[in-house]
Structures are given as C-alpha cells and as structure tokens.
C-alpha cells in the first residue's frame, strides 16, 4: 500500500537527528507546561511560536518547517501527558483536559494510597489512546475529516446532552443533587457574553467578566482548595501512612494488568475520542468528560466512581489523548482546527509560509508524513519519560501533609493568577474553594457542576444555532437519524433512576440507595 | 475629544478616571507629559519603548487576527524593528470588548499596541462601551481582507445573480463569524441593497467554522462571505466555490484570478473589507505615535509581510496619518448606519 511507503518516508524524516533532538526538547517542555497549572498547552504552544520561525527557516543545522511542526506538536503531546500529574497528586488540574482526573485520580492516589498506580494507569491509557488515534490518522485522515463536516449543530447538541445524561442517570449521589449541580454549572457558564445576540450577559456591567468564568480557576478552587479545607478538618490523618512504600516499576506492571482488564473500554473510548477530536472546536477537554461518562456507564461497579476507580482514570485519559491527536486531522487536511491548541499550530503553518489543506499532502509530503511519524515517536518518548518518573512522582505523596498543604495553596493561587494575569481569577479560586468545601459537606457531587461549566457554552451555542436553522422548531433535532438516536438514548439514561424508584416502590421494598440518599 | 464621565454600568477604577482626565489635558496640549495608570511619567514621555511591549489581540489564539498579529510580531522580533520585545497577548472575550477596554485604560502608555478588525467599530457601537473608536491613537492599517461570496460546490447557483434571485424568493440561511459583526453587516447590506428576503443568519465561532458549516451543509447553511484565506483549503478540496468578490477589481492571486467582482454581477458593493489595523492607547504623543507608525511601515515593507499578504490573498493597503483617520471615520459611520438601520442598538 502506498500509505506504508509514505509512512516509511515520514519516519526517515522524523528520525533525522535534528528532528529527534527537537522532539525530545519539545516533549520535555510540554511535560513541564502540562504540570504547571494555569500555563496550558494552548498558551505554551502560542508562547513558543516565535521560536519556531527560526527553526523553520533553518537557523538550526538541518532544520526546516517539518522540524518546526514536530517541535510544536511535541509540546502538545507532552502537555497531554503532563497535565494529569498535578490532578492526581495534588488535586489541582494542570490542564483543562486533566480536570476529569480529579474525580478518580486523586482519590486513588490519596484515599487508597496508590499514587504510582494512578499515574501509571493514566500514562498507559494515554499512550494506547494516542496510538489508536495516530493509526486512524495515518490511514483515514481525509475521509474522516470530510465526514466530520456533516456534523451539524443538532448532532453536536445531542452529543452534549448525552454526556450530561450519563452523569445524571448513573450518578452514585441523589439524581436531584446532580441536576442541581448541573444547573449551577450552566448558570455559571452563561456569565459573560451572549454570542448569539452579541450582548453582555450576567456580568453586572463588569468588562472583566465578559470573557466568562473560566472553569480552570473554578476547578482549582473547588478541588484544590476545597479538598485542603476538608483535609485540614480531618487533620490530614490516616493517609500518609497508607501510601504504598513500594518505589519501583511495580506500579507500571500493575497498571498494564489493569489496562488488560479494561482493554475494550480503553479502545472504544480511544475511537470515540478520535471522532470527537476531529469535530471542529471541541478537542481533548470535552472528549475527556465524554470518556468519563462512558466509562461510568459501561462499568459494573458504578458506585466506585468518584472513589478511585481505575476505569475513571483510563476511560477519560484514552479519549482525551486520542482527541488531542485527532484535533490535528481537520487542521492538516481541511484547514479547520479541531481544538484551540491545533488552532495555534495552524497559525504556525501560516507564519512559516505553508497552507494547510489537501494540497499540503501533494506539495509537501515530507512535512505531512514527517509530522505523522513524529506523533508515534513523540508519544513513545513521552510515555517512556513518564513511566521512568512514576516512582519519583509517587514519592512526593510521602511528604507529610503539613508540609505539602501550604505548597498546594501557593501553587493553586499562582496557577489561577497566571491564567490571565488577573486577580479576578484568584478571587474566583478562593470563593470556589469555600463553595467546594461546603458542597463536599452537603454531599453534592462536584463532577456535574464542572462538566456543565466546561461544556455549557458549547452546548448552548449548538442548541441556539440549531434553533435558528430550524426557525425555532425543536423538531429540527429529530430531522437527522444520528441526533434522534443520541437524544433518545439521553432521555432513557435520565429516566433510569426514576424507573428504578417506581419499580422499587411497587415491590414495596425500600428505594435503592442511589435515590434515597439521606 | 471629550471625557465622558458617564452613567455607564462599567465600574471604573479611580486610576482609569485619573488617566482619562489626563488624556484630556494631553490632547489639549498635544505633547504634555502624561502620567499613566501603570507606568511612570518618564516612561510614558519617552519616544520609544523602555520595557517590553504588549501586542494585544482581541481574539483567541489561532483566530484570524491572532495569526496576523503573530506574523507581525515575528517580523518585528526577527528584524529588530523595536528596541524592546513586542509580545503577543490574547485578551479575547465579548467580541473584542475585553481587549478594547484593556488598551483604553492604558491611556498615554506607548507600551501597548493592539491589532483590530471591524469589531473595533461594531462592538463599541452595539455594546455601548464608554469610549469611541476615535478615542484611540491610530497607528496604521496594514492590509484589507476582502470578502468573497461563497456557496457549496454542489450548489445550483453559478453567479451572484442566481444567488440574489433565490434570496428574493425565500429567506436563505447564511453563516458568518459572530453576531452583529462584519459578516452579518455585509449580509444586511446585501439584503438592504438588493431587496431580498431577510437572511436567517447563523453565527459561528470563527472563520474556519463558518467555512466548515457551508462545506458540510450544517444547519441548512447555503452561503457565506468568508475571506479568501478562510475558504482556500475547502476550495482546493472542491467542497466550496466563490461566486464573486466584493472588491473594485478581480483578484490578482493566481487561484482566484478568474473570479468576477460582485459589482459586475449586480451586487454593487465594492467598498467593504476587514481592516487589519494597529491601534494604540488614547493620548500618545505625536512622537510616540510616529515611532509605532515607523515600526509598522517597516513591517509592511518587509519581504516576509509581502509574502504573507500574497499567501493569504490580502490586499496591501498601508494607511497612516490623515488618510487612516478618514478611513476610521468612514468605517465608523458605515457601521453606525447599519447598526441603526437593523436595530442592533436599542
């Protein structure tokens, strides 16, 4: 097949010493950017964009535009892996797509005392997800990108509704509490600017609130600060002792074993993540939440979710990394970026004097196939680096909580400040720290709040675009087969708890715990 | 210029108020040293930057303005046109309102420049911000990004006239970037001029998603007014095709060379472009303004920028000084008229 020849040529390009050296530098930089909360992959890539001009114009011996894109994309791969580290160890998301790792990653690390296993699980599923995605990229880039164009507002809205429904219908907490948290999240997401009418909304006349309430400072507060307040109350006892004393690569082997038990979940999430990544504008973050919802839906022990369930790490992580890779597909093939980070990489292409699109494959095959080969190599490199670091990272959790607590608070505050260099984000973090503490005490689930805040804007936009296109008729959503199926599925998921209650009542038995939470 | 201490909902800080008052005096005496809300009096009075400069971008990373601004910043950096680094900074939100407010508050400080497009007029008018486009210190316009009328490759319409005929029969669904922004402004002008049925306008998030919506028949979208660079990739993959260009003459770029003007096909609009212009905070001295005009003139004259403009099918159009001021006034009036006519402002 022609593809194999092209790919071999790509590997020859990517394995060129200068390209490998820059790839290595990039993934290390990406890991650091990923670990630092507030400094995200998108801004990291944007900051380093000017340097790539020198690279692309041959300022380094043997470098060209291919080196430049391998470098930029490498930062993204590093950040995709690295973002989860602080989520798991400190309950502070390093990257937007690592927010979902707070739900189960941190509980596994802290409450169950297995930070090494949590990290290794995340890395192996990231790697497998990326691998699946890169293989799909290699063989089906163009046809899939063209198919994704047909995904209109009705279909996208249905996907969002479905991911919300997975969180209500199958939540371990009382469903009404999940609904309340979803509503609060949507309300927060509505703050700022109404993109459809072009008017300011719920910002109380504050220009600084026009860009909306970013979910990163909110989650840093809810999880990072909120958890510290809760732990301080428990005096941080009983967890340092629990941390496993092993400091070897055993965790990695254990994680591989866990992966084998969940192979179907991880592979299917990787494929779904790929398709989600190809859709313009959504990318890894939305895919990670969808992946979490699906992992929970398919799991036999749903009650373990939120308490350190490994599927709750592997599912979203496979989807997120897969979507990250896939977001380059429409960018390269059609000039439509699939995620904010790939939008910045596309800006790089323009600045180096290249035009993305189908012509790129014909005019610059070295560039395209060099990039594709570097995705395989970049992920392999990142994976090895991360696994080697697992024992060291896990050791951090053995530092006494009294020492680590102030450190986490400082990192949280700096992280939210550095997001936009604005004190407003710091206030948001502190306020949501208090809210998070209170919600924890009241046993409200935090996950639906965060999901609604993250996806609320996009969901609202798709809903309203669909309604404009359908001249206001809600029946528009049932014009397409795909959106009909997804919406019906979502409705069924929401009704599950209700049906359960009714059935339990008929039998005269006590309602199940899922509904009758005291 | 007047300082309007208005009953605006915006809670203004004391510092801003002071800065605005100083602007008044600065404008009165042209080169009076002005204190700023951030820098010292000496820094502001200098005729060239004394510390790193923020190049404010009103859109998210990866958007049209962002790409242009980063290309300019890269040229300034590589060619050492500025004694201090010029660092791009995204201040997206509120269709540009966040960036405009941010730069407005830096009154008299030359360490801020901003790339603007037509939202510089539309957003300020429709969101009733507390300042006007003319309050800022104009630096220069570097390029004009033309609009083309696009349809899907499988569309039955071959000419702009076909499109207009269809639009007179039914209300067509069209897409563009943002609400009450340049794309909608152009569609409303067409509607008004050609007496078509009102277009159903679906706002998208970026030029790329507008092109994608048309290519994928998303939500029954049948036409857009994408820029040539935004439609290029999907034109090459034979998913979209342009019907005509809203320009005085046919394009010169090879791939679009045979494209007729819209005017020649009956839609007499040839004066509407997206400006790619640089603005600075209000109240810069003439010398400070001249410094930035000089920097961006050098960018404009560089081979890198010329290649960038031709790659992206931008029309080169350097405007500064009086010519640029007149352009700003003309565009402000044009957008004000549209906003009034289509009741964008209540």
Interface residues (C-beta under 8 A of the other chain):
Chain A: X42 X43 X45 X46 X49 X50 X53 X54 X146 X148 X149 X150 X151 X152 X153 X154 X192 X193 X195 X196 X197 X198 X199 X200 X204 X205 X206 X207 X208 X210 X211 X212 X280 X281 X330 X333 X334 X335 X336 X337 X340 X342 X343 X344 X346 X347 X350 X351 X353 X355 X356 X357 X358 X359 X461 X465 X466 X468 X469 X470 X471
Chain B: X8 X9 X10 X11 X60 X61 X62 X63 X66 X67 X70 X71 X73 X74 X77 X78 X88 X90 X91 X92 X93 X94 X95 X97 X98 X101 X126 X127 X173 X178 X179 X180 X181 X200 X201 X202 X203 X204 X205 X206 X208 X209 X211 X212 X213 X215 X216 X217 X218 X219 X220 X221 X232 X233 X234 X236 X237 X239 X307 X308 X311 X312 X344
